[in-house]
Amino acid sequence: MVKKHNQLMLGVLRSADLAATALTWWAAFHILAPIIHPGGDYNRATWLTTSVVGLILILPVFSRMGLYEPQRIKGFWREASLIVRGVFLAWCLAYVATNLLTPERVSRAVMAAALPSWMAAALLTRAGGRWLLYAARQRGWNQRHCCIVGTGRLAQTLYHSLKKNRWTGIETQYFVTDHEHTSARPRLCGRDVLGTYQRIADIITERPVDIVFLAISAREHAAMEPLLSALSTHQVDVRVVPDTVSYHLLRHELVQFDNLPVLDITHTPLEGSNAVIKRCMDIVGAMVLLVLLSPMLAILALLVRMGSGPGPILFRQLRTSLGGTTFEMLKFRTMPVNAEAATGPVWASKDDARATPLGKFMRAWSLDELPQFWNVLMGDMSLVGPRPERPELVDRFKTKIPRYMLRHHAKAGITGWAQVNGLRGRTSLRKRVQFDMYYICNWTLGFDVQILFLTILPLGWRGISVRRRPLEADDIFELRPRVPEFVAKPQPASRG
């Protein structure tokens, strides 16, 4: 719904962008140019041409980037990326146009210096505008009122997200339910609950709002078309919230394919440039650690040869990693050869009777895992990620443990978020899957560094960064990448 004050805000925003552009080019030719070329004689016509071209281009370029569309529920960093791209495009066009329109070639050094200045001015302008709007909305100005159609988990998540992100200036007035009222004045999250879906047109007429959020569950999909048809007769903004919460998968991403919106519900941050960054860290980290630990590796290899009986020093075992691919994981041998001949594939335990005395010592301190840095260097594993499992056990678990196979959307790691929270060996597999999914959904380079740091710390000191409340085994809902306030994040298992 287009309102007069919306047009006023857009007018102010366009004026601010023009002012930032004019200030940038004035500073470029009156401050930066004398510093870059002391004593230079600058053609006033060139400066005016570049400034005018920049002023003419900035509005249509920003408009093409969608920067004059409502940004109320869009974060600043998404807007910032569009601003950077828009300024770069306008700068390129201004540089070409100036060289075509003026006989004197504009200084490349001055133009190069103007680019970051222009970006900084545009970003500061938008950031300042957002700060002013946020301050105004905190005082109850520039507010929009909404209703949420639905009362399930998705609707409640949306309510808490809007409440937490007060900078949007969107205030929830009431919910609309598909159930008949069982009490005189039902309430949810401190807001009235009205109904039913069939009365949505009358409800909007009686209690007008600016925005209607359709946050109904996937099983109520049949109600979507009647709701949209009823709302088409009212001057309200209608926004559909897809029910990705019910699927309990990974992060989701909406992409456009030939004018069709496609929702990817198994998207992870470990893709594209992030995958390259993580791989670079793995290569550097593995090389450094292999060099630093080479004396210890040589001593351990000698001890295994002398104290673990006949057989190879290294134990090779097929494990599953990214995309379900298999690889040979390396470990120092801690058991006699053919230790599983009688039992078949089973999980090893801390006090496994099959382990040699040296093997028990190495397992207690995870020294048998050190050869896996070679797996990291070869690209089979990562320093941080879900621990790899044997293919035979994967086939067994994938039908028994919900969402178990989602662990393989990340490369297997030497250590992981589950391991630093005490979930090693014979511990709850469901809890381990939860922690692995939380890691995959919330991956950052800093998160990897934190896990590596916690891995090095003695077990008794790891509690400095995590709380000790036990995690409910079936509480998968909390694994969403952005967790609402009323849902707790995964917590470590009790260490007794």
N, C-alpha and C positions, 0 to 999 in steps of 0.2 A: 504494500500500500504506500503510494507516494504522498508524502505530506509536505506542507510548505516549509517547515523547518528543516526537512531533509534537503530541499533545494537550497536553502540558505547555507547549510553546512557544506554542501558540495561547492557552492560559490566561494565560501571562505577557504576551502581546501585548494581549489584551483588558484585562487589569488596567492595563497601561501607558496604553492609550487612555482608560480611565476616569479614571486619575490625571491625565492631561494635561487632560481636560475639566474635572474638579473644580478643578484649579489655575487654569485660565483664568477660570472664573466667579468664583472667590474673588478673583483679582486684579482682575477687571473691576469688582466692586462695593466692594472695599476699597482699591484703589489708583487705578484709572482714574476711578471715579466722583467721588471727592473732588477730583481734579485738574480734571475737566471741569465739575463743579458745586460750587465751593468753598462750604462751609457748608451744603450741602443736607442735608435730612433724608430718609434712605432707609428705605423700608419693608422690614423684615427678611423679611416673608412673600414679597414680590416677588422678592427675591434667592434665597430658598430654592426658590421655585417654578421660576424660570428654571434654577437649577443642577440640580434634580432632573429637570426635563424634558430638559435637555441630556444628563444621564447616562443617562436611559432611552432616548433616541433614538440616541445615537452608535453603540452596538453593532449594532442592526438595520440602520442606514443603511450602516455600513461593511461589514457582512456582505452587504448587497444589492449593494454596489459590488465585491464579490469580494476585499476586502482581508483576509479570513481564509482565503483559499485559499493553497495553497503558492506562494511567490514565488521559489523557488530559482533558476529560470532566467529570471526577469523582472527587467529593469533598474529602478533606483531611480526614474528620471524618469517611467516609466509609472506606477509606484505613487504617485508624488507628485501626478500629475495626478488620479488617482482620489481621493486624500486631500483635495485642494483642493475637488473637486466634492462629495465626501461631507460635508465640514465645512460648506460653503455650504448644502447641502440641510438638514442638521440645524439650522443656525442659523436658517434661514427658518422651519422648523417650530417651533422653540423660541420664536421671537419671536411667532408667531401664537398658540401655545398659552398663553404667559404672559399676553398681553392678554385672552384669553378666560377664563382661570382666576382672575385677580386683578382686584380693582376698581380698583387704581391702575395707570395706564399706565406701562410701563417706559420709561426714558429712551432715545430713539432714538440720541442721541450716544453713550451708554454701550454700547448694543448694536452700533453701528457700529464702535466702538473694540475691542469684544470679538472681532469677526469675524477680523481679521488676527492677533490674538493667539492665537486658537484654532487657526487654520491653522498658525501658526508653531510652536506647542506640539506639534501632531500631527505635523508634518513632522520636527521635531527628535527626537521620540520614536522615529519609525520610522527615521530616519537613524542615531540612536544604537544602536538595536537591530541594524541592518544592520552597523554598525561592529563591534559586539561579536561578532556571528556570523562576520564576516569574520576577525577576530582569532582566534576559536576554530578556524575551519576552516584557517587558516594553520598552526595547531599540531596539526592532525590530528584535531580533535574535530568532531562533528556532520557527519561525512562520509557520502556515499552512494556506493555502488559500482555501476558500470554496465558493460554490454557493448554493443558496437556491431555490429549485424548488417549486414555489407557490408564490402568492402575497397577499393572504388573511390574516385574523386575525392571524392564526396559524403561518404563515411565518414571519409576522411582529413581533410577540411575540418572536419567535426564534432569529430573528436578534437583538432585543434589549437585550435579555438574553446573547447572545454572546458578544455584545458590553459592557454590564455591567460586565461580568466575564472575564476581560482581561487576567486573569491568565491562561486561556486555550490556549492562543496563536493562536486562530483561528480567522482569519480575513475574513469577507464576501466581496467577489469581485463583485457579481452581483446576480440578481434574474432572474428566468426563469418563464414566464407566459404562460397561456393557451390561451391568447387573442392576436389577431393581433394588432400590434402597431397602435395607432391613432395619434401619433406624431413622429417626426423624431428621437428623442432620449428620450424616456420616462425614468423617474427615480422614485425610491421609497426609502425613508429613506436615500437619498443621494447616492444611488447606481444605476447603470444602470439596466434597465429591458429589458431582451432579450426574445425572444420567437420563436416559441411556443414549447410545449412539444414534438411535432413530430420532432423537429429539435435538440433535446437535444444532440445527438451524434455529430452533426456538431458544435454545440456551444462549447462543451467540447474540441473538436479538435482545434477550433480557439482560445479559451481562456482557456487554461489548468488550472485545480485546483487540489488540493489534496483530498478534501472531497466534496461529494454532499449530501446535506440534502434534503430529500423528505418531504416537509411540506405542503401537499395538504389537502384540506378539505375532510370530510367524503363523501360529495356528489360527489366528483371527484374520488371516489375509482376505477372506471372503468379504469382510466388512469394509475393506479399503475403498472399493469403488463407490458404494452408496455414500460413504463419508465425503469423498472428494466431490461427488455430484451435489450433495447438500451444501458444502462449503463454497461451491462455485457461485452461489447466489449472494455471497457476502463479500464486502470489501475488506478482506483480511489476508495477511500473508500466510500461506500454508506450507509447512515444512515437514517432510516425511523423515523419520528416524528409522533406518533399517534395523531389523532385529538381529544384529550380529552377536549379541550377548548369549542368545540361546544356543548358538552353535558351539561355544566353548573351544574355539580353535585358537589361532594365533592373532596377530594384529590384522587389521583390514585396511585396504587401500582402494579408493574409487578412481578408476581410470576411464577415459573416453575411448571407445573403439567404434569408428565410423558412425559417430553421433549417438552411440548407444553407451549408457553407463554400465560398466562392468565392475562388480565388487569382488576384489580378491580377499578372501578371508583366511588365507594362509601366508600373508605377507609378513616378512621379518625385516628388522633393520640390517641384518647381515647380508646385504645384497649391494651390488654396484660398487661405488667408491668405498663404502664401509668395509666390504669384503677385502678390497685391496689394502686398506689401512691395517686391518686385522692380520692379513697375511704378512705384511711387512714387519709388523711387531713380532709375529711368530718366528720369522726367519732370523731377525736380529737377536731376539731373546734366546732361541735355540742355539745359535752359533756361539754366543757369549757364554752360555751356561755349559755347553759341551767343552769349551776351552777351559773354563774355570774348574769344572768338575773332573777333568780328565785324570788327575792323579787319583781321586777317589774311585773313579770308574775302573782304573787299572788295578787298584788294590782289591776292590770287590770282585772283579773278574778272577783274580788269583785265588781269593778265598773260596769262591764258588767251585773252582777247579779242584781245590784241595779238600773241601769239606762237604760237598754235595754228592759225592759218589760219581760213578761213571755217567757220561752223557755230556751234551753240549753246555756251554756256559750260559748262552742265551736261550730263553724259551720263546718260541714263536707260536702265536695262536691267532686264528682268524677272528676278527672283530668287525662290527658294523659301524659305519661313520655316515657322513653327509650323503643324503639321498639314498640311503640303504646300501651303499657300496661297501664291499668288504676289503680288508687289508690285513697284513700280518703285523700284529702288535708285538713289540719286543719287550721282554722283561728278563731280569736275572732269574735263573732257574732256582726255585725254592723247594721243589719236590723231587723225588726220584723219578726217573723216566717211566712213562706209562702209568702214572699215578691214578688215572681215571679209567683204567682198563676194567675194573670191577664195578664202578659206580656210574660211569657215563658222565655226560656234561652236568656238573653241579656247581653251585656257588661255593667259593672258598670262604672259610671263616677265619677269624683272627687266631683261634686256637686249633687250627686244623691239624689233626694228628698225622696227616700225611706229610706235613712240612718237616724239613730237616731243622736241626737246632739253629744253624746259620740262617735258614729260610725264615724261621719264626722271628728272628731278630730283624732281618731286613724288612719283613712285612710290618712289624711294629712301628718302624720309622719310615716306611714307604720307600726304602732304598732300592727295592727291586723294580720300581717304576722308572728309575733314572734313564735307562736306555731308550725310553719313549721320546726323549728329546730328538733322537734321530728320526723317529716317525714324524715329529713336528717339522723338522728340517726338510723331509721328503714330501711334505704336504698331505700326509695321511691324517694327521691330527693337528690340533691347535693347542696352545698353552692352556687356554681356558675353554671349557665347553662341557656338554654332558659326557659322562664317562661311557666309553664304548662297551657294548655288550656282545656276547657271542651270537652268531646267527641262529644257532639251535634254540637259544633262550629267547631271542627276539621273536621267532616264530611262535613260541609258547606264550609270551606275554602280550603280543599284539592283539589277541582276541580276548584276553582276560583283564587287561588293564586299560581303562578308557583313555584314549588319546595318546597311547604309548608311542606310536609311530611318529608323532609330532616332534619328538626329540631329535629326529634325524633331519630336521630342517636347519640344523647347525652342525658344524664339524665337531667330531668327538674331541675331548680335551683331556689333558693330564690331570687337571683339577677343575672344579666347578663350583657353582653356587650351592648345590646340594652338599658337596663334600665339606666345604668350610663351615657348614651348619650342622655337621655331625652325622650326615646321612651317608655312611659308608658301609660296605660289607652287607651283613644281614640286617638291614633296617627296612622300614616301610618303603616298598617300591612305589606305591601311590604318592607318598609324600615326595619322593625323589623326582618323580615325573612332574609334580607341581612346581618344584623349585627349578627344574630344568626349563619348563615352559615360561616361568617368570623371567629367567635369565634371557631366553631367546627373545621374548617380547620387549624387554627393557634394555637390550644390549647398548652399551656405549663403551668407548675406549677407557673411560675412567672407571666403569664398572669392572672391566677386566683387570685393571691395575689394582683395584680394591681387593678382588678375589685373590690375586697373586700375593698381595701383601698379607692377607689373612691366612693364606696357605703356609707362608713362611713362619708366621707367629706360632708360638706354642699353643696348644689347644686351650689351655686355661685362660689365655689372653684374648681369644677370638671374640668373646662376648662384648668387646668394647664397641662394636658397630652393629650388633644384632641383638634383638630381644629374645627372651627364652620361653615365651608362652608357647605351648604345644600347638601344632597346626592340626586342624580337623582334616582327616584324610580325604573326605569327599567334597571339600569346599573348593571346587574348581572355579567358581565364579570370580573369586578374587584375583585370578590370573590375568585379568584384562590389563593392557599396558598403562591405562590411566585409571587408577582405582578411586572410586568415589569415597567421600569421607566416612560414610556409614559402613563401609566394608574394609576389613583389616587386610593388610598385605601379608603374604606368606611369612610365617615366623619359624625359627629353627626348632627342631625337635628337642625335647628335653634330654640333657646329658646325664640326668640322674644325679 
